[in-house]
């Protein structure tokens, strides 16, 4: 029963992890048209097979999190990340990042590994290092934001690519809690994609987002591990049933968190399709998403239908359905303004 309670508590915590700094249940994006050209392919958010190395990521991640300085100041980083990009303190952030070069180098190498052999997990085993993985994610986000603030878009995609790779590796771990950390890390990287696409002359990331795996976090494998562990630890059929019922709510919430991440990636891909369309139509937006005939438009995963899209006086609105058991903050909701 304790394990079930722990999973449920963790899902509630990670469900809102990447949204704590967002005052409104929607995000406003101020965009400029940009074509999804062949040249934009170099701005990738996932690694190619040629870039991967035949090594195990786990020892490298462990070294990376252990090399984070003890004076790591997450509160300061969080305050900097709250600022508008044009007010971002570049010199201070660059000075701070100098202290984190070793964990950044190790994380970048770990991200390129083909294998990620997490230790075998058994019920009762303590999962170590989760807080440190979050610290590493914030360092990567700080790096990405610094690059975005000074128009270093190639550097920004390297930082985000590293963060997304770490998130996916965590999503392959044997426990739900590790998978939830992976989803939270990916959520931080999505926040940087939102800043990236609003940058002056920022490249179009449509192809980069389309190339990312869905589901991004393989949470079903972790759920099966936890189910089996719960059944094996139950003393009799009656306790098995009680544990299963208690866990099911947590499992449903976990699936929603994973689905929410995929939907956010899909929503961002739609945003980049709109930027491409506007670039080909003298800054004009389509009346309907279906008007973008030459682009594959991903669906709202919450209902397996197209996102809700409508034109406004200044741009457009893109929305998903609110997931069952969730709230407005669990939905994709972008208020889009296009620069003239």
N, C-alpha and C positions, 0 to 999 in steps of 0.2 A: 504494500500500500504506500509506503514511503516513497518508493521509486515513482509511482504514478503521480503522487503529489508534486514531486520534484519536477517531473516533465511538464505538468500543467503550469506550475509557477514559471518555469523557463519560457514556455510559449507565450505567456502573457507579457513577460519582460521583453523578449526579443520582438514581439509583435509591434511594439511602438518604438523600438530602439532608434531607428533612423529618422523618426518623425518628430522627435522631441523639440527641435528648434523651429518647427513650422507652425506659424500662428494660425494660418487658415487651412482649410481642408482642400485647397487647390494651389497650384503653382502657376505664377504668371511668367510667361516666356516672351521676351522681346527679341524677335528674330530678323535676320536678313536672308534674302534668297541665296541659295547656293546649290549648284548642280552636283549630283552624285556621279562625278566623272571617273574615268580610269585612274587619273592622277590621285584621286582621293583614296584609292585602295591602300595606299601606304599607311593611312591613319587607321590602324586596326585595333580592335579591342580583344582579339583572341590570337593565340599563337598559331603559326603554320607548322606543319609536320617537320619542315626543314629546320625550323628554329628550335625544336625540342631536342633535349639531350637525354641520353640513356642513363639516367640516374634516379635515385629515390629522393623525393622532395622532403620527406619528414625530417631527416637529420638536419637538413639545411634550415628548415623553418624553426626547429628547436634551437639551433645556434643563433638564428636571427632574433628570436624573442628573448633569449638569454643575454644578448648583447645590447638590448635597449637600456640606456643609462637609468640609474635609479632616480635621477632628478627629472624624469619625464614629466612634462607639465601639460596634461590633457586639458585642463581648464583654460590655459592660455591658447592652445590650438583651437579649442571649441569657440572661443571668443573671436579669434581671427576668422574662422570659417563662417561666422554669422555675418560678417561685414560684406557689403556689396563688393563685387570684384574690383571696381574702380578705386575702392578705398583699402584694398588688401595691402598690408604692410610688407612689401616685398623684401626689403633689407632685413627686417627682423625675422621673417620666415626663413630666408636663406641662411642667416646665421644659426637659427635653430636647427635647420636640416643638416648643418655641418656636424652636429653631434650624433646624428642618426645615420651617417654614411654606411657604417658597418652593417646594421640590420637591413638597410635598403639594398645593399649589394647582395647579401645572402638571400633576401626575399626574391630579388630579381632572378637569381640563379635557380632558386627552388621553383619558381613559377614556370621555368622552362623544362622541368623534369617530366619525363613520360610517365614515371611511376610515382605513386604516393602510397606507400605501404604503412598505413596506420597500425599501431599495435592492436592485437586481438583484444576485444573487450569482453569482460564478464560482469554480470550484475554485481554491484557493490564496488567495482573498481572506480577510483577517483579519476575524473577527467581533469588533467592538469593543463595549465597554460592558456585557458580560454580568455582570461582578462588580458594577457600579454598579446594574444592574436588581435584583440580589439585595439590595443595600443599601436600595434604595427599597422593596422588598417588606417588609423587616424594619421600616422606618419605618411603613409602613401597618399592619403587624401590631401594632406598639406603640400606634398610635392606636386601633385596634380594641380591644385589651386594656384600655386606659385607660377607654374608654367602657363596656365590659362591667363593669369593676370597680366603677363608680359607678352602674350601672343605666341608663346612657344608651344604650338599645337602638337608637334611631333613628340616633344618631351612629355606633354600631358597625356598623350595616348599610351606612351610607354609606362607611365605611372599607373594609369587606369588599367592597362592590360595586365600589369603585375598584380594589382588588387583583385581584378576579376579572376585571374588564374588561381590566386590563393583562396578566394571564395569557393571556386569550383572544387579545389582539392579538399577543402573542409567539408564540402557537401558530399564527398565520397567516403567520409569517415563513418565508423560503425554506429555512432549514437546520434539520436535526434538533436541533442544539445549542440554537438559539433556542427551538424547541418544547419541549425538555426543561426549559429555564429557565422557560418558561410553566407547565409541569406542576408544577414545584417551587413557583412562586409561588402557584398555586392550592392546592397542598397546605398551604402556610402559612395560607391563608385558611380552609381546611377545619378546621384546628386551632382557629381562632378561632370557627368555627361550633360546634364541640364545647364550647367554653367558654360561648358565648352560650346554648345550649339548657339549660345547667345553672344559669343565673342565676335569682335570685329573681324570680318573676313574669315571666319572659322570654316574649315573644310566640312563637307557633308559626310556624316557618319552612317548614312543609310545602309551601305553594304557591310560596314563593320558590325552594326547591330543585327542585320539579317544573318550574318555568319555565326552568331553566338548560339549555343545549344539551348534548346527548350525541351524538357524542363532544364533549367540551369543548375539547380540544386537537386540531386538525386535522392530526395527525402524518402521515397517509398522503400528503398533498401534499408534505411535506418529504422523505419517504422516496423518492418518485418523482423529486424534484429530484436527490437524492444518487445514486440509481441511474443516472440519465441522465448526470450529471457523471462518475461512475466509468467508465461505458462510453465516453464521449467521450474521456476521458483515457488509456484503455488503448491500448497500442501495437498489439496484435493480439488475435485471438480467444482465444488461450491466456491472456493476461494478463487479458482481460475475465472469463474464467471464474474465475480465481484471486481477483480482486478481489470478484466477486459472492459467492463462497463465504465469503470473510472478512467481508464486510459483512452477510451474512444473519443471523448470530448477533446482531450489534448491532441490526439492524432488528427482530428478534423481541423483544429486550429493550426496545427503544424502544416497540413496540406494547404490551407488557405494562405499561410505566409509564403510558402513556396510558389503558389499560384500567383500571388500578388506581385512577387518579384518578376515572374515571367511577363505578367501584364504590363508592368512598368517598362520593361525592355521593349515590348510590343508598342506601347504608347510612344516611346521615344523614336522607334523606327517610323511610326506614322508621322511624327513631327518632321523627321528628315525627308520623308516623301513629300510633305507639304512644302518644305524649303526648295526641293528640286522642282516641283511643279511651278512654284512662284518664279523661279529663275528662268523657266522656259516660257512663261506667260506674262512677261513684263511686270512682275511683282504681284500679279493677281492670284488669289486663292481659288480652289475649285468650289463649286456650289455643293457638290457631294463627294465623298471619298471615292465613289465608283468612277468619278471623272478622271482619276489618275490611272488611265488604261495601261500605261507602260511600266507601272510599278506594282509589285506584289505587296498588298496591304494586309498586315497581320490582324487577326481577330482579337476581340475582347475575350480573354480566356474565362472570364467570370460567367459568360453566357454563351460562348461559342458563336458569337455574331459580331458584326462590324461594330466598332466603337461609335458612340453617339457623336455626331459632328454637326456643327451649325455655324454659319457665318454670323459675324457681329459687325457693328459699325467700324471697329478698329482692327478686326482680324477674324478670329474664330475661337470656338470652344471645342475641345476634344475630351470626352468623358467615357468612363467604363461604368458598368453596373456596380453597385455596392455588393460585395460578396455576402453570402448567407452567413450569419453569425458575426459579421464585421460591421464597420461603420464607414462614414464618409472618408475618413483618412485612409481606409484600406482600398479605396477606389482610385483609379487614374483620373485626374481632373486637371487639364491644362487650359488656362486662359491665354490665348495667343494674340500677340500684337506684332504686326509686321512693320518694319521700318520702311519708310518711303524713299 
